[in-house]
Amino acid sequence: MKIKKSAFTLAEVIMVLGIIGVVSAITIPNLSKSVDKDKYVSLLKGVTSDITIAYKSAKEKYNGEISDWMANDSTTANKSKRAATRIMDYLNVEKDCETSTGCFKNTKVIRYTVNGTTLSTKEDFSTKTIDADTDKYKFILNGGTAVAFDCNTSYLSSDNTSNYCYVIMDLDGKDKGFNTLGVDIFVMKLENTGLSDTTAEKPFTRLQTCFNAEKNTMKPEYCTDWVLTTGNMDYLDCYENLSDTQKTCN
């Protein structure tokens, strides 16, 4: 008596593999996106905390605030160098690029838009990449985050009495990530009082400046405060449901 053996046909095998592929294509990117957002939130909080502590220590050592340090420097490059190197004394630095190249990706930083396409390069970075800008002082922290200090001589506080610096952070470093504002690159100001978010565009709040659901636009260089305050990057997923009071997609 012969026992009839059952087996999958080639067509059935191909169909199963196709289903697995479709499921993987749906679930793996979503999982990866979620993990990346959590990582970036954690990195941003950690780096800004480290710089805040380092600045406090540097103020004590050099007996003054950041505008005092730069008072006798006439060029942007010298201002950036003085501010960065004094704070670097209290950071774990893996690589010091000074005003040369090698710490950031040598391509233009791009802007994340709500429909997931490139809207434009950020205005400040439109003529040069961060890496090639010799006015910016650049270094890499242990762990891979790249940091650039931009202390342009024209950057004055709102009362026009003191200079400040922009601090640009590529959270996962020059060889990884999206090189995109509001995703893995964030910008803050280092003023006499410490790190602060970039100023909202009046009459909007910072959240409304970060993205405008009605106009379907984003200015992600203004999203740093949102991430640090809420602990999420939900503006990448459900910007149309968020407001000054609604802080998450859920």
Phi and psi in degrees as a GROMACS rama.xvg file:
@    title "Ramachandran Plot"
@    xaxis  label "Phi"
@    yaxis  label "Psi"
@TYPE xy
-90.9349  136.991  LYS-2
-96.2494  122.891  ILE-3
-77.5001  122.66  LYS-4
-91.1986  135.481  LYS-5
-100.179  147.888  SER-6
-154.906  160.427  ALA-7
-74.7958  140.111  PHE-8
-78.7128  164.366  THR-9
-59.3169  -39.1813  LEU-10
-63.0233  -40.974  ALA-11
-65.9146  -41.0081  GLU-12
-61.5798  -45.1403  VAL-13
-62.2596  -39.3737  ILE-14
-64.2374  -43.73  MET-15
-62.9767  -44.6289  VAL-16
-62.6072  -37.2967  LEU-17
-64.4192  -41.1214  GLY-18
-64.1059  -43.7479  ILE-19
-60.0294  -41.8342  ILE-20
-62.8449  -42.1205  GLY-21
-65.122  -44.8035  VAL-22
-61.3539  -42.7723  VAL-23
-62.8619  -41.7184  SER-24
-63.1695  -29.9135  ALA-25
-81.8229  -46.2309  ILE-26
-84.8921  -38.9626  THR-27
-64.965  -48.0436  ILE-28
-60.3789  -39.5627  PRO-29
-63.1086  -41.9892  ASN-30
-64.2788  -44.5594  LEU-31
-61.5012  -41.9922  SER-32
-62.8182  -41.6664  LYS-33
-63.8576  -44.4948  SER-34
-64.4171  -41.7244  VAL-35
-61.5064  -41.5543  ASP-36
-63.5633  -43.9519  LYS-37
-60.6269  -40.4225  ASP-38
-63.4393  -45.6794  LYS-39
-66.7984  -38.8275  TYR-40
-60.3611  -45.5203  VAL-41
-64.1195  -43.8706  SER-42
-63.5222  -43.672  LEU-43
-62.1245  -43.7963  LEU-44
-62.6291  -41.955  LYS-45
-67.0079  -45.0447  GLY-46
-67.5811  -43.9338  VAL-47
-66.0638  -34.3966  THR-48
-65.2719  -43.3755  SER-49
-62.8569  -43.3887  ASP-50
-67.8472  -38.1505  ILE-51
-60.8491  -46.1442  THR-52
-65.7685  -41.8644  ILE-53
-62.8655  -40.1633  ALA-54
-64.4042  -42.0217  TYR-55
-60.4798  -41.6063  LYS-56
-67.3583  -40.6731  SER-57
-66.5882  -35.7786  ALA-58
-61.8463  -38.2923  LYS-59
-69.8782  -43.2281  GLU-60
-65.3518  -44.0559  LYS-61
-97.9591  6.46815  TYR-62
51.8032  54.5753  ASN-63
173.029  172.191  GLY-64
-98.1327  174.17  GLU-65
-61.1534  -36.1356  ILE-66
-68.434  -30.3199  SER-67
-66.9299  -39.5571  ASP-68
-59.9813  -39.9719  TRP-69
-92.7328  3.10821  MET-70
-59.9105  -33.0512  ALA-71
-97.9753  5.5243  ASN-72
-96.1027  129.488  ASP-73
-96.4291  -14.7943  SER-74
-115.399  155.761  THR-75
-61.6833  -42.8031  THR-76
-59.938  -42.854  ALA-77
-69.1879  -39.1547  ASN-78
-62.2303  -45.508  LYS-79
-61.5407  -42.3816  SER-80
-64.6252  -45.6584  LYS-81
-63.8285  -45.6518  ARG-82
-64.8645  -46.1858  ALA-83
-65.0827  -46.9135  ALA-84
-67.2649  -33.4185  THR-85
-69.0967  -37.1154  ARG-86
-76.239  -33.1226  ILE-87
-61.2153  -24.0233  MET-88
-55.7465  -24.5151  ASP-89
-116.192  18.5363  TYR-90
-120.576  155.018  LEU-91
-87.1364  98.9698  ASN-92
-100.364  127.41  VAL-93
-88.4726  -36.954  GLU-94
-147.809  135.096  LYS-95
-112.731  109.426  ASP-96
-91.7799  -7.08002  CYS-97
53.7183  -131.583  GLU-98
-97.7098  11.9005  THR-99
-92.9587  -166.814  SER-100
-99.9356  169.886  THR-101
115.84  -5.51334  GLY-102
-104.868  -25.364  CYS-103
-120.197  159.617  PHE-104
-63.863  134.528  LYS-105
-88.7699  50.7491  ASN-106
-134.65  158.13  THR-107
-66.7544  138.595  LYS-108
-66.3706  137.316  VAL-109
-110.087  161.714  ILE-110
-101.055  132.382  ARG-111
-82.4294  131.561  TYR-112
-114.029  162.832  THR-113
-66.1309  -20.3602  VAL-114
-96.6957  9.85907  ASN-115
80.7268  7.91312  GLY-116
-109.491  168.394  THR-117
-79.7813  121.984  THR-118
-85.5393  -51.0331  LEU-119
-171.087  169.229  SER-120
-79.7429  151.921  THR-121
-63.8755  140.178  LYS-122
-55.7999  -42.3712  GLU-123
-62.1984  -24.6175  ASP-124
-108.116  16.5385  PHE-125
-75.7339  -28.6877  SER-126
-95.0189  -26.1986  THR-127
-138.222  154.655  LYS-128
-75.982  161.647  THR-129
-59.5753  -42.1682  ILE-130
-62.3638  -35.927  ASP-131
-90.1254  -5.74747  ALA-132
-80.6086  109.901  ASP-133
-79.094  -1.44086  THR-134
-87.1521  -15.9926  ASP-135
-95.6435  136.02  LYS-136
-97.7559  124.243  TYR-137
-122.822  144.159  LYS-138
-154.67  164.874  PHE-139
-118.539  129.653  ILE-140
-82.0787  155.635  LEU-141
-57.6078  128.253  ASN-142
109.304  -16.9446  GLY-143
107.746  -13.6308  GLY-144
-67.0051  129.224  THR-145
-94.0274  137.979  ALA-146
-128.862  137.473  VAL-147
-128.084  134.27  ALA-148
-102.209  127.298  PHE-149
-124.002  100.969  ASP-150
-111.934  61.1822  CYS-151
-57.4913  139.877  ASN-152
-61.7941  -17.7981  THR-153
-90.7092  -6.78463  SER-154
-79.078  105.213  TYR-155
-118.891  147.725  LEU-156
-62.6951  168.859  SER-157
-60.3957  -26.2605  SER-158
-94.6013  7.32385  ASP-159
60.4985  29.094  ASN-160
-109.881  -15.1308  THR-161
-149.083  149.983  SER-162
-80.597  156.498  ASN-163
-139.867  172.428  TYR-164
-121.378  145.45  CYS-165
-84.8966  137.412  TYR-166
-114.682  115.901  VAL-167
-105.612  128.828  ILE-168
-123.373  120.304  MET-169
-97.4733  100.238  ASP-170
-61.8271  -37.9804  LEU-171
-106.502  12.4708  ASP-172
88.8233  170.857  GLY-173
-70.9849  -21.8965  LYS-174
-100.565  4.4082  ASP-175
-134.361  169.306  LYS-176
79.4521  -162.658  GLY-177
-104.145  -11.5209  PHE-178
54.5658  42.6741  ASN-179
-131.049  130.506  THR-180
-61.1989  136.744  LEU-181
82.4198  -5.17525  GLY-182
-114.848  -66.4918  VAL-183
-123.117  -4.26314  ASP-184
-118.268  129.276  ILE-185
-132.283  153.774  PHE-186
-126.289  136.724  VAL-187
-136.112  166.818  MET-188
-104.455  140.253  LYS-189
-108.168  105.495  LEU-190
-105.031  -179.69  GLU-191
-56.5922  -35.1127  ASN-192
-82.9407  -10.0578  THR-193
126.12  -165.455  GLY-194
-71.6787  139.431  LEU-195
-146.186  161.471  SER-196
-72.1575  158.402  ASP-197
-65.2189  148.183  THR-198
-68.4028  138.754  THR-199
-69.2869  152.739  ALA-200
-86.4402  112.759  GLU-201
-61.4338  144.198  LYS-202
-91.5787  18.3756  PRO-203
-82.4471  155.585  PHE-204
-78.6457  172.785  THR-205
-60.8622  -41.5441  ARG-206
-61.7199  -45.356  LEU-207
-66.8988  -27.5099  GLN-208
-77.0965  -34.7899  THR-209
-57.8985  -46.7542  CYS-210
-152.529  152.026  PHE-211
-123.112  100.225  ASN-212
-61.7821  -35.8133  ALA-213
-66.3985  -40.3654  GLU-214
-93.6924  -2.95355  LYS-215
59.3627  43.7519  ASN-216
-129.603  160.058  THR-217
-135.921  146.986  MET-218
-126.938  80.0257  LYS-219
-68.4546  -11.5894  PRO-220
-66.1631  -11.7782  GLU-221
-99.7293  8.28941  TYR-222
-92.7336  -3.54633  CYS-223
-59.5234  -46.1375  THR-224
-62.1577  -36.8401  ASP-225
-59.7412  -47.5989  TRP-226
-64.5156  -45.1975  VAL-227
-68.4585  -32.2975  LEU-228
-81.0621  -43.7698  THR-229
-92.8879  -22.0148  THR-230
74.856  20.9983  GLY-231
-143.671  170.011  ASN-232
-124.17  42.2309  MET-233
-66.6791  -14.7692  ASP-234
-62.9782  -16.2781  TYR-235
-79.0153  -16.0829  LEU-236
-114.242  -39.0134  ASP-237
-143.327  46.1782  CYS-238
-51.7964  -33.0705  TYR-239
-70.5427  -15.8127  GLU-240
-101.892  -3.62108  ASN-241
-94.336  155.401  LEU-242
-155.121  -176.356  SER-243
-64.5385  -19.6862  ASP-244
-107.102  -28.9649  THR-245
-94.6673  105.788  GLN-246
-101.384  -3.77953  LYS-247
-138.561  165.246  THR-248
-70.6134  -27.6765  CYS-249
